[in-house]
Amino acid sequence: MRTPKLFLATGAVISVLPAARAQLPNASQQVEALQQRNQIQAAGESAMTNSVPALYESESGDVGPQSVLQIKPRRTWIEAYADAQYFYTDNMFLADHNKQSADVLVSTVQAAVAPTPFAVGNGQFAPRVGYQQQWFNFGLASSDTVQVYNLNNPFLPPTTSKLDTFDFSSSTVFGDIAWRWRNWRFSAGADFRRLLDTGSYTEFYREYVPRWGVQRQFPLTPATGIAVGYDGDYRVTETATPVPPGDGENFNDRTDHNLFVVGSWRLCNHAVLQPFYSFEFSHYTQINREDYLNSFGLTLYCPLTKNLTLRGFVGYDVLNTDGQFAQHYEMLNAGGGINLFVRF
């Protein structure tokens, strides 16, 4: 892969492709953060049950926990998902100083072969294979510009580019299996992901990610619950522009370990509040670097129908690193989104 130019802004190093498009620094982390938020949402929703409140104290001791009777649904095989979220970030380049704010639109479409879970042992087994496409667009409502430098020829004057220069897309083929037993959920899977420049569709990053996880749900009442979980992965990466030069295209190879806790409180039939906290430790295997990421957030989900949901969210990330060419950063994100989910 070739990348003849580099961009310097707010202390970050960004490669520029031949078509004068730029690569957002840590674009893979932007994608990863979005995936984590989706996983935390799913964990929070599963922490609540359909249990009926007790009619009197110690009722469950007399007749056992009571549940709403449900008709067994017909088996489905395909799931499809479409999502759009628009939000503000105060640190687009994940920089320590001179932060660049931006508005961001992330659009997602996804389809998968995902049969209705079926009984295995004393639990429910759910396999899934699918494809996801995402588009990240920056500065739709902003006129801000940044300076782009050609480091292969530093005598050339810098050029000025708008924030949409850093638009990119993500293409992911994924597969996973999950087994749910009582309030436990165990999962394993793998992703193959490519990040592409939106202007020229030139690939600037790819990764193969085997992953695994375990979650435990703690239903508190029919309307509230807490979920605690661990997600781990190993990322085998290939980056178009090594930063710094000489580290090799696999300098982003790493293993991530994420612990999280998320609460869910159903305010009414059309509103669910989810506070969450997560801590992620990342160990880079090709360079001397370790990262510590603390994330806090609050999301309000508003189901409009069985398949359509609105949401508003705010999140705050704090990353500390000992990498020589990496930066500490703090970042605030706030916005909203809408998604459509169907099974057939």
C-alpha positions as CSV (number, residue, x, y, z in Angstrom):
1,M,0.0,0.0,0.0
2,R,1.2,3.5,-0.7
3,T,0.8,6.8,1.1
4,P,3.0,9.6,-0.2
5,K,1.9,12.4,2.1
6,L,1.5,13.1,5.8
7,F,-0.7,15.7,7.6
8,L,0.2,17.4,10.9
9,A,-2.6,19.0,13.0
10,T,-2.9,19.5,16.7
11,G,0.1,17.3,17.3
12,A,-1.3,14.3,15.4
13,V,0.2,12.6,12.3
14,I,-2.2,11.8,9.5
15,S,-1.5,10.3,6.1
16,V,-2.9,11.8,3.0
17,L,-3.8,9.7,0.0
18,P,-2.9,10.5,-3.6
19,A,-6.4,12.0,-4.3
20,A,-5.6,14.7,-1.6
21,R,-7.9,12.9,0.9
22,A,-6.6,12.6,4.5
23,Q,-6.7,9.7,6.9
24,L,-8.2,10.5,10.3
25,P,-5.8,9.6,13.1
26,N,-7.1,6.7,15.2
27,A,-9.9,6.1,12.7
28,S,-10.0,2.4,13.9
29,Q,-10.6,3.7,17.4
30,Q,-13.6,5.6,16.2
31,V,-15.1,2.5,14.8
32,E,-14.2,0.4,17.9
33,A,-15.8,3.0,20.2
34,L,-19.0,2.7,18.2
35,Q,-19.0,-1.1,18.4
36,Q,-18.5,-0.9,22.1
37,R,-21.5,1.4,22.6
38,N,-23.7,-1.0,20.7
39,Q,-22.5,-4.0,22.8
40,I,-23.1,-2.0,26.0
41,Q,-26.6,-1.1,24.8
42,A,-27.5,-4.8,24.1
43,A,-26.1,-5.8,27.5
44,G,-28.2,-3.2,29.3
45,E,-31.4,-4.2,27.5
46,S,-30.9,-7.9,28.4
47,A,-30.5,-7.0,32.1
48,M,-34.2,-6.3,32.4
49,T,-36.8,-9.2,32.6
50,N,-40.5,-9.6,31.8
51,S,-41.2,-10.7,35.4
52,V,-44.5,-9.7,37.0
53,P,-44.2,-7.8,40.3
54,A,-45.1,-9.9,43.4
55,L,-48.7,-9.5,44.6
56,Y,-47.5,-9.7,48.2
57,E,-44.3,-10.1,50.2
58,S,-42.8,-13.6,49.9
59,E,-45.2,-14.6,47.1
60,S,-42.3,-16.1,45.1
61,G,-41.4,-18.3,48.1
62,D,-44.9,-19.8,47.9
63,V,-45.4,-20.3,44.1
64,G,-42.0,-19.3,42.6
65,P,-41.2,-16.4,40.4
66,Q,-44.1,-15.4,38.1
67,S,-43.6,-14.5,34.4
68,V,-45.8,-13.2,31.6
69,L,-46.9,-16.0,29.4
70,Q,-45.7,-15.5,25.8
71,I,-46.5,-17.2,22.5
72,K,-43.5,-19.0,21.1
73,P,-42.4,-16.9,18.1
74,R,-41.9,-18.4,14.7
75,R,-38.3,-19.0,13.8
76,T,-36.6,-16.3,11.8
77,W,-33.3,-16.5,9.9
78,I,-32.3,-13.0,8.7
79,E,-31.8,-9.8,10.7
80,A,-31.3,-6.4,9.1
81,Y,-30.2,-3.2,10.8
82,A,-30.0,0.5,9.7
83,D,-28.8,3.3,11.9
84,A,-28.0,7.0,11.7
85,Q,-26.5,9.0,14.5
86,Y,-25.5,12.6,14.5
87,F,-23.4,14.1,17.3
88,Y,-20.9,16.7,18.4
89,T,-17.4,15.8,19.4
90,D,-15.0,18.3,21.0
91,N,-11.9,16.3,20.0
92,M,-12.0,15.0,16.4
93,F,-8.3,14.2,16.2
94,L,-8.0,12.7,19.7
95,A,-5.4,15.3,20.6
96,D,-3.9,16.3,23.9
97,H,-3.9,20.1,23.1
98,N,-5.5,22.4,20.6
99,K,-8.6,20.2,20.2
100,Q,-10.6,20.4,17.0
101,S,-14.4,20.2,17.5
102,A,-16.7,18.8,14.8
103,D,-20.1,17.5,14.1
104,V,-20.2,13.9,13.0
105,L,-22.7,11.8,11.1
106,V,-22.3,8.0,11.3
107,S,-24.5,5.9,9.0
108,T,-24.7,2.1,9.3
109,V,-26.4,-0.7,7.4
110,Q,-26.0,-4.3,8.4
111,A,-27.4,-7.7,7.4
112,A,-26.8,-11.1,8.8
113,V,-27.9,-14.7,8.7
114,A,-28.9,-15.1,12.3
115,P,-31.4,-17.8,13.1
116,T,-33.6,-17.6,16.1
117,P,-31.6,-19.0,19.1
118,F,-32.2,-22.7,19.7
119,A,-31.7,-24.9,22.7
120,V,-28.3,-26.4,23.4
121,G,-27.8,-28.0,26.7
122,N,-29.7,-26.0,29.3
123,G,-29.2,-22.7,27.4
124,Q,-29.8,-20.9,24.1
125,F,-27.3,-21.0,21.3
126,A,-27.2,-18.2,18.6
127,P,-24.8,-18.2,15.6
128,R,-24.5,-15.3,13.3
129,V,-22.7,-14.4,10.0
130,G,-23.1,-11.0,8.3
131,Y,-21.8,-7.8,6.7
132,Q,-21.7,-4.3,7.9
133,Q,-21.1,-1.0,6.1
134,Q,-20.5,2.3,7.9
135,W,-19.9,5.9,6.7
136,F,-18.2,8.5,8.9
137,N,-18.8,12.1,7.8
138,F,-17.2,15.1,9.5
139,G,-18.0,18.8,9.5
140,L,-21.3,18.8,7.7
141,A,-22.4,22.0,9.5
142,S,-18.9,23.4,10.0
143,S,-16.7,25.7,7.9
144,D,-13.6,24.9,9.9
145,T,-10.4,24.2,8.0
146,V,-7.0,22.5,8.8
147,Q,-3.6,22.8,7.3
148,V,-2.2,19.8,5.3
149,Y,1.5,19.4,4.8
150,N,3.5,17.2,2.4
151,L,6.2,15.7,4.6
152,N,7.8,14.0,1.6
153,N,8.5,17.5,0.3
154,P,8.5,19.8,3.3
155,F,9.5,22.8,1.1
156,L,6.0,22.8,-0.4
157,P,3.6,25.2,1.2
158,P,0.7,23.7,3.2
159,T,-2.7,23.4,1.7
160,T,-6.0,24.2,3.5
161,S,-8.7,21.5,3.7
162,K,-12.2,21.3,5.2
163,L,-13.0,18.7,7.9
164,D,-14.9,16.5,5.4
165,T,-11.4,15.7,3.9
166,F,-11.3,13.1,6.7
167,D,-14.5,11.3,5.8
168,F,-14.0,7.5,5.6
169,S,-16.0,4.3,5.4
170,S,-15.7,1.0,7.2
171,S,-16.5,-2.4,5.7
172,T,-16.8,-5.4,8.0
173,V,-17.4,-9.1,7.5
174,F,-18.3,-10.7,10.9
175,G,-19.2,-14.0,12.4
176,D,-19.9,-15.0,16.0
177,I,-21.6,-17.4,18.3
178,A,-23.3,-16.8,21.7
179,W,-24.6,-19.1,24.3
180,R,-27.0,-17.8,27.0
181,W,-27.5,-19.8,30.2
182,R,-29.8,-18.3,32.8
183,N,-28.3,-14.8,33.3
184,W,-25.0,-15.5,31.8
185,R,-23.9,-15.0,28.2
186,F,-20.7,-16.3,26.6
187,S,-19.6,-15.3,23.1
188,A,-16.8,-15.7,20.6
189,G,-16.4,-14.4,17.1
190,A,-14.2,-12.7,14.6
191,D,-14.3,-9.6,12.3
192,F,-12.4,-8.7,9.2
193,R,-12.5,-4.9,8.7
194,R,-11.3,-2.5,6.0
195,L,-11.2,1.3,6.4
196,L,-11.4,3.2,3.1
197,D,-11.0,6.8,2.0
198,T,-14.4,8.1,1.0
199,G,-13.1,10.2,-1.9
200,S,-10.9,7.6,-3.7
201,Y,-12.0,4.4,-1.9
202,T,-8.4,3.7,-1.2
203,E,-7.8,1.3,1.7
204,F,-5.7,2.8,4.5
205,Y,-6.2,0.3,7.3
206,R,-7.3,-3.3,7.7
207,E,-7.6,-5.6,10.7
208,Y,-8.6,-9.2,11.6
209,V,-10.1,-9.3,15.1
210,P,-10.8,-12.5,16.9
211,R,-12.8,-11.6,20.0
212,W,-14.5,-13.2,23.0
213,G,-16.6,-12.1,25.9
214,V,-18.7,-12.9,28.9
215,Q,-21.6,-11.0,30.6
216,R,-23.7,-11.4,33.7
217,Q,-27.1,-9.8,34.0
218,F,-28.6,-8.8,37.4
219,P,-32.3,-8.1,37.1
220,L,-33.4,-6.0,40.0
221,T,-37.1,-5.3,39.2
222,P,-39.2,-5.7,36.1
223,A,-38.1,-2.2,35.1
224,T,-34.5,-2.1,36.2
225,G,-31.3,-4.1,36.0
226,I,-27.5,-4.1,35.9
227,A,-25.2,-5.9,33.5
228,V,-21.5,-6.5,34.1
229,G,-19.2,-7.8,31.4
230,Y,-15.8,-8.4,29.9
231,D,-14.8,-8.2,26.2
232,G,-11.4,-9.1,24.9
233,D,-9.9,-9.2,21.4
234,Y,-6.6,-9.4,19.5
235,R,-6.1,-7.1,16.5
236,V,-3.9,-8.2,13.7
237,T,-3.5,-4.9,11.7
238,E,-2.1,-3.5,8.6
239,T,-1.7,0.3,8.3
240,A,-0.9,2.1,5.1
241,T,1.4,4.7,6.8
242,P,3.5,3.6,9.8
243,V,3.6,6.3,12.4
244,P,6.4,6.9,13.1
245,P,8.0,5.7,9.8
246,G,10.1,2.6,10.4
247,D,7.7,0.9,12.8
248,G,6.2,-1.2,10.1
249,E,2.7,-1.6,8.8
250,N,1.7,-3.8,11.8
251,F,2.5,-1.3,14.5
252,N,-1.1,-1.1,15.5
253,D,-1.3,-4.8,16.5
254,R,-2.6,-5.1,20.0
255,T,-4.8,-6.9,22.5
256,D,-7.7,-5.1,24.2
257,H,-9.4,-6.0,27.4
258,N,-12.6,-4.2,28.4
259,L,-14.6,-4.3,31.6
260,F,-17.9,-2.6,31.8
261,V,-21.0,-2.1,33.9
262,V,-24.3,-0.7,32.6
263,G,-27.6,-0.1,34.3
264,S,-31.0,0.0,32.7
265,W,-34.1,1.8,34.0
266,R,-37.3,1.6,32.1
267,L,-39.0,4.9,32.8
268,C,-42.1,4.0,30.8
269,N,-43.0,1.9,27.7
270,H,-41.2,4.4,25.5
271,A,-38.2,5.5,27.5
272,V,-35.2,3.5,28.9
273,L,-32.3,5.3,30.7
274,Q,-28.9,3.6,30.6
275,P,-25.8,4.9,32.5
276,F,-22.6,3.1,31.9
277,Y,-18.9,2.9,32.7
278,S,-16.1,1.0,31.0
279,F,-12.4,0.5,31.4
280,E,-10.2,-0.7,28.6
281,F,-6.6,-1.8,28.7
282,S,-4.7,-2.1,25.4
283,H,-1.3,-3.7,25.0
284,Y,0.5,-3.1,21.7
285,T,2.6,-6.1,20.7
286,Q,4.8,-4.6,18.0
287,I,5.8,-1.4,19.7
288,N,6.3,-0.3,23.3
289,R,2.9,1.1,24.2
290,E,0.1,0.6,26.6
291,D,-3.2,2.5,26.8
292,Y,-5.7,3.0,29.6
293,L,-9.2,4.2,28.5
294,N,-11.9,5.2,30.9
295,S,-15.4,5.9,29.4
296,F,-18.5,7.3,31.1
297,G,-21.8,7.8,29.5
298,L,-25.6,8.1,29.7
299,T,-28.1,7.1,27.0
300,L,-31.9,7.6,26.7
301,Y,-33.6,5.1,24.4
302,C,-37.1,5.8,23.2
303,P,-38.7,2.9,21.4
304,L,-41.3,4.2,19.0
305,T,-42.4,0.8,17.7
306,K,-41.1,-2.7,18.0
307,N,-38.5,-2.1,15.3
308,L,-37.8,1.7,15.5
309,T,-35.9,3.4,18.3
310,L,-34.8,7.0,18.9
311,R,-31.9,7.8,21.3
312,G,-30.0,10.6,22.8
313,F,-26.6,10.2,24.4
314,V,-23.6,11.9,26.0
315,G,-20.2,10.3,26.7
316,Y,-16.8,11.3,28.0
317,D,-13.6,9.4,27.3
318,V,-10.2,9.8,29.1
319,L,-7.2,8.0,27.6
320,N,-3.8,7.7,29.2
321,T,-0.9,6.2,27.2
322,D,2.8,5.6,27.5
323,G,3.4,5.4,23.8
324,Q,6.2,7.7,22.5
325,F,4.3,9.0,19.5
326,A,0.8,8.7,21.1
327,Q,-1.1,11.3,23.0
328,H,-3.2,11.5,26.1
329,Y,-6.6,12.9,25.4
330,E,-10.1,13.7,26.8
331,M,-13.1,13.7,24.5
332,L,-16.8,14.7,24.9
333,N,-19.4,13.3,22.6
334,A,-23.1,14.2,22.6
335,G,-25.9,13.7,20.1
336,G,-28.7,11.5,19.0
337,G,-29.7,8.7,16.6
338,I,-32.4,6.6,15.2
339,N,-32.3,2.9,14.2
340,L,-34.4,0.3,12.5
341,F,-34.1,-3.4,13.3
342,V,-36.1,-6.2,11.6
343,R,-36.0,-10.0,11.6
344,F,-37.6,-12.3,9.1
